[in-house]
């Protein structure tokens, strides 16, 4: 298992990576579904907390596989089988989402997560044996990831009703995030990830989580055409607004390529870690649209403002983090204030009539402004 070159030409996502992403669709949808139900029932804090915890496991396992594959994808039989084990772990994790939300039982999710992570430990041990120059880096990854998995399993011994559950979870998250920082600073040097390949992989996963919003908009269309005349018009307007919102979120993310931003370990880690908020927010937008469908059909016992904020908050988070990671490095002068200003306006829309339609119109204007300004903004990164 030799390290691949960081400037390898024509480096693109492989069929195995695409299959890996496809299977993660199940986990993402399973995480978004209980968030939708919790918001529709008015259990905002419980739903958001559970979603953030579950989505971390999904995102972190996907991210670690992606960066490893960028440096060491040999596509041999052992590599393929190990990746399939990771996929199986993702499916086990998805099967445990309902227990985690309904009963605060993270046993199945933890086992699925540990399956994925220990399979990756095996990959790092292969890399350590086959890539002498970066043996120390690979061993650090294997030791760090393996040690944290033991702690995740020990966490299951905590009583579900103890107040230490969330603090312990956050502590383990910090340890997980620290492993790449520690490993990449080994004497052998960092792994040879491919910037173009990484940017493409992140873009593909963005499409997956945006797919949750597309599915929610589709449900709105279906509900609108099959609803009573009282609800038909509002649901169809919601569907159109939802489609515009999703299109705008796609446009904002893919307006510029990000590969030329991955120029150092520090910027790459910040860029990679920051995508937790982009991916999570994109999936939450779909849950918010689903909540709004139920609200319009009078199936959700929540206020109009809460139903609107279920969409506006994740949209605002998505816009702000995409601007911070993708767009701000390319911008100079007052142009930098356009997206933060838009975020503020997005958070105001739930307080106004026709809030979702207004939000869709605001995003359409933002995209138009981005297109106009993008032709005049110099690209200092190259």
N, C-alpha and C positions, 0 to 999 in steps of 0.2 A: 504494500500500500504506500506508494510514493506520493509526495506532495505534488499537486498540480501547479502549473505556473500561474502567477498572479496576472500576467499579461497574455495568457493564452488566447489566440484569435478565435472568433466565432464560438465563444463559450456561452451556451444557452441552457435552459432548463431541460432536463432529460425526461423521458417518459416515466421513469420511476419517481422522479420528483413530482411530476404532475399527478401521478396516481396517489402519492403521499398526500398532496394537497386535497385531492378529491375526497379521500377518506376523512380528512379533517373537517370537511364540510359538515359531517354528521355531528361531530363534537361541538362545532360552532352553533349549529341550529339547536342542539339540545341545551346549550347554555343560554341562548336568547329566548327560548320558549318560556321557561319559568320566570325570567325577568319580565316578560310581557304579562304573564298572569299576575305576578306580584304587583306591578304597577296598576293594572286594571282593578285590582282589589284595594288599592290605596296603601299597600304595604311597601312604601318606597324604600326606606332604609334597609329593610330585610332583603328586598329584591336586589338592590344595588350592591349591597355587601356580598351576597352570595354570588352574583354575577361576576364581580371583580375577582373574587377568590377562584372561582372555577375557570374564568377566562385566563387567569395567569398561568394555570397549569397547561392549558391548551397552547397559549402563545409561547411560553418558554420552551416547551418541548419542540414545537415547530421551529422556533428560532435556532435552537442549538443544533438540530439536524441540518438546517439550511446552511449555517456557517461551516459546519463540519464537511458537508457535501461539497461546498464551494472549494475547499482545500484538498479533500481526499476522496472524491468520488471516483473509485476505480471501476465500478459497475461489474465486478466479478460476482461469482455465485455467493460467496460468503457475505459480501456487501449487500447484495439483494436480499438474502434471507434475513440478515440482521435488520434491514430496513422494514421488512414485512413484519418482524416482531414488534418494531416500534409502532407500526400501523395498528397491529392487534391491540397494543396497549392503549392507543387513542380510542379504539372502539370500546374497550373496557371502561375507560374514563367516561366516555359519553353515556354508557349504561348506568353510571352511578350519579349522574347529575340530579335526577329526581329525588333520590334519597338525601342528597346534600342540601337541596333547597327545602324539602318538606320536613325532614327529620334532623337536620344538621349532622347527618351521618356521612362522613367523608371516607369511609373505609374502602368502598369500591373505587372511588375516584383516586384515592392514594395508591391503591394497588396498580391501577392502570397507569398512573403517572410514573410509578417506580419501574414498571415494566419498560416503559419507553426510555427512561433515563439509564437503567442498567444495560439495556441494549447498546446505548451510546457509549457507555463505559467500555464495553467490549470493542467497539470501533476505535476508541482512543488507544486501547492497549495494542491493537493491530498496528495503528499508526506509529506508536512508540517503538515497536519491534522493527518496522520497515523503513522508518525515516530517522536515521541517527542524528542528523543536524538538529532536529526539533524534538528529540526524544524527551528532553526535560519538560518541554511545553505539553506534550501529549500525556506524560505521566502526571503532571499537575492537574490536567483536566480529569483524568481517570480517578485520581485520589480525591479531588475536590467534589466531583459529582457523586462518586460512590459514598463518601462520608455524609453528604447532605441527605442522601436517600435513606440512610440508617436513621437519621434524625426525623425524617418525615414519617417513617414507620413507628418510631417511638412516640410521636405526637398522637397517634391513635389511642395510646393508653390514657390520655387525658379525658376526664369525664366531659361529656358533651355540654353540660350546663355550667362548666367552670368559666370564670371570667378571663382565664389565661389563654383561651383558644385563639382569639384574634391576635393578641400580642405575640404568641408563639409562632403563629402563621407568618406575621410580618417579619419576625426575626429570621425565619427560615428563607423567606423571600430574599432578604438582604444577603444571606449567605449564598443563595443561588446566584444572585447578581454579581457577587464578589468573585466567584470562581473564574470567569473569563478574564477579569481584570488582573487577578493573580497569575493565572496560567500564561496569558499572553506576554507577561513580563519576565518569563523564564530566560535563562542565559542563552538558550538556543534560538531565541527570537520568536516573533509572532507567526501565526499560521498564514499560509499564502492564499487567503481568500481573494476572489476575483471581483473587483468592484462592479463591473457590468453585470455579472451573474447575480450578485447579491441584490442589486437594484431591481433586476428583472424578477427575482424570486419574491421580493417584498411587494412588488407591483401585482404579481399574480395572487398573492394572499389577500391583498387589498380588494381585488376583484371578487374573491370568495366571500369576504365579509360584506361587501356591498351587495352581493347576491341575496343576503338576508333581507335587505331593504327592497330589492326587486320582487322577492317573493311576497312581502307584505303589501306592496302596491298591487300586485296581481290579485291578492285576496280582496283588496278593496274594489277592484274592477269587477270581480266575480260577484261580490256581495251587492254591488250597486245594481247590476243588471238583473239580479235575482231578488231584489228587495221590494218591499212595499213602496208605493209611489211616494210615500212620505219621506223615505230615506234614500231613494234612488238618486236624486240630484245631488245631495250632500256627499254621498259615497263616491259618485263619479268625479265630483270636483276634488275630493280627497285623493282619489287615485291619480288624477292628472297632476295635482300638486306633488304627490309622492314621487311620481316619475321624474318631474322636473328637479326635485331635490336630489334624487339619486344621480341623475345625469350631471348636475352641477358638482356634486361631490367627486364624481369620477373625473370630471374635467379639471378641477382644481388640483387633484393629486398628480395627474399625468400631464400637466402643462409643461413640466420640465423634467428631464432625466436627473437622477440623483447620483449617478455613479461618480461624477467628478467632485462630489462632496466627501467621498470616503477616502480621504488623503492621509489620515493618521489613525493610530489606535484610539486616541481620545475621541475624535470626531465620529469614528465608525461606531464606537460603543454608544455614544450619546444618540446617534442617529438610529441605531438598531434598537436600543432600549426605549427610545421615545415612541416607537411604533406600537408599543403596547396600548397607548392612548388612542392612536389612529385606528387600529384594528378593533379595539373594544368599542370605541364610539361608533364606528361604522356598523358593527353588529347591533348596537343598541338603538340606532336609528330605525332599523327594521322592527325591533320590538316596540318602539314608540309609535310607528305607523300602525302596527297591529292593535295597540291600545286605542289609538284614535278611531280605528274602524269600529271597535266595540263600543266606544263612547258615542259615535254617531248613530249606531244602531240601538242605543239605549241598553246595552248589555254590560256596561261598566259603571259602577257606582262611584264615580269620582267627579271632580269639578272640571269645568272647561279649561281653566288655567293649568291644572295638573296634567290633563290630557295633552295640552299644547306643549308644556315644558318637557313631556316625555320625548318629544321630537326635538325641540329647540336646544335643550342642554347637550345631548350628544352631537348635534350638528355644530354647536359652538365649540365644543372641545375638539372635534375633528378639524374644523377650519383653523383654529388657533395653532394646533400642533403641526398640521401640514405647513402652515405659513412659517412656523418657527424652524422646522427641520428642512423644508424644501425650498421655500421661496425667499425668506429673509436674507440668506447669504447672497442672493442675486440682486437684491434691491438696495438702493441708496436714496437718501434724502426723504422728503415727505411721503414718497410712495410707500414707505414701510408702515405708514399708519393706516393704509387702506384696509388691510385684513383685520387688525385689532378693532378698528372702527366698525367693521361689518359684524364682528363677533358681538360687540355691545348691542348693535341693532337686532341681531338674531335673538338675544336674550330679552329684548323688549317686546318682540312680536306676540308672545302669549298673552300680553296684557291688552291687546287690541282685537277688534272684531276680525273675523275671517283670518285667524292667525296663521293657519297652515298655508293657505293660499298666499298670504302676505310674505311668509317665509320663503316660499318657492319663488315669488317674484323678486325678492331681495337677492336670493342666490343667483338668479338669472342675470340681474344687473351686475352682481359681483363678477361673474364670469365674463360679461361683456367688458367691464372695466379692466379685468386682468388681461384679456386679449388685446385691448387697446394699449395699455401701459407696457405690456410685454414686448411690444415691437420697439419701444424706446428705451427699455431698461438695459444698460450694459451688463454683460455677463462677466464679472470680474474673476470668476472661478475658471472660466475657460470652456 
